[in-house]
């Protein structure tokens, strides 16, 4: 099999959901570097071509056209400028509000809402019944090939204008409040235990199951910043999900 043939085989399997960049095995997420490597080969093997439509110019590698869907796919893509790049998978009952974008290698499971101006970055893994609110950004992690992508597990609610980056894992049922930024560099403070959650040895930030995270701050302890009362940004877990939290995140069901 030639490198191009391997690329075509992998990219087709990704689009149908038969293959994934990463998946949960025995409770732990595992990444498949060979799949990422095949995705990267498509950029090198492809030739720049004109994909313009009407008055909108699009120039990209011919190996990565925009995907087309049919009614039989069961995906709702509301008119208004959304697109899904080749090599991404959207399960039946996924809803995309305009404009939004899903990049190559991403996996979006059933019942998920991708709201307006939301981005699902390259290789991101999004679980079942997730709500990505307006302008939320799920970062892409294509390189290095062995790095785990951003993962959002089942039944997670991500508020508007959030940013989830650098291989962060959001465990099931978590709620990420409006404007929260989570990456591998900024520790999360758990106000229910008084403990700090930091990235693990693989530089992965893991948000616990059912955690409700809001944007907070912490004071600088020394130097001129401390003297001036300057605070640094800090995500804070204020509680863990309960029935009251669930009732505040059911609006998405009314939109389906």
Phi, psi and omega in degrees: 000129178286167180297321179293319178296320177297318177303311182298320179296314181294314185294324177292318178295323177296318182293329180271352182084004179287340179226149178227155175291324180212151177207163181274123179236118181053042176085357180237143179280132181237134179258147180250097184302327182295331178288315176300320181297321178295320177299314180297325181297331180298327178290323181285323183279336184284160177245140180296130180218166181270117178247022186300146176231117181060231182275000184257114180278132175226125179233119183206174177293140183292348176281350185231063174286169175288141179288152172246145180236159175237169179301326181296338179289338177075015179260134176263115175243100186290137182303144176141015171110013177279157175207154178235122181283152177305144179090005175254153179241129172240121181284159174305143180082002170291142178239130175244119175268150187272151342273144176212168188213138176237124186266170185303141177084350181288151176232119181240115187275174190298148175075008182274141175255123173254107188277178185302139178063020177269149179237131169251107188287172184303130175071002179298144180245114184246129186279194181281143172055042175267145173245115173261102185289172186306133176068014175284145185238119174256110188294153177267144176224089179262326177234149352294158189296336181273355184282138177289135178285176173293134183232128176240113185280182187300146170062029177270141175248121179246120184288174182295148176060030175271158174226122181241116192226172167057046175073020177297143174246121176258112183289165184309143171068008178289156175237123180252114186290164182308132173080009180280134174247127179233126176215186184281350188262338185251115181295151177256132179264126177265102183289347179277340182237343184079012182255157176259138175253121181240165179300146180279188184296341177263015181058039175251126173271126182244117177273124186298157178301132176075003181292141174253111188250131177235166178282130179223197179207162176223145184284145169291134189270336184212164179085185182302325179299321179293320180296328180271358179074029181283141177244151175254151178297143180204121173291143183230129171277115183265338177189182175244148192303136177222187184297327179293319176297318180301320182294335181274354181243018182267000180304324182302328181297331181285344183266358187267000000 
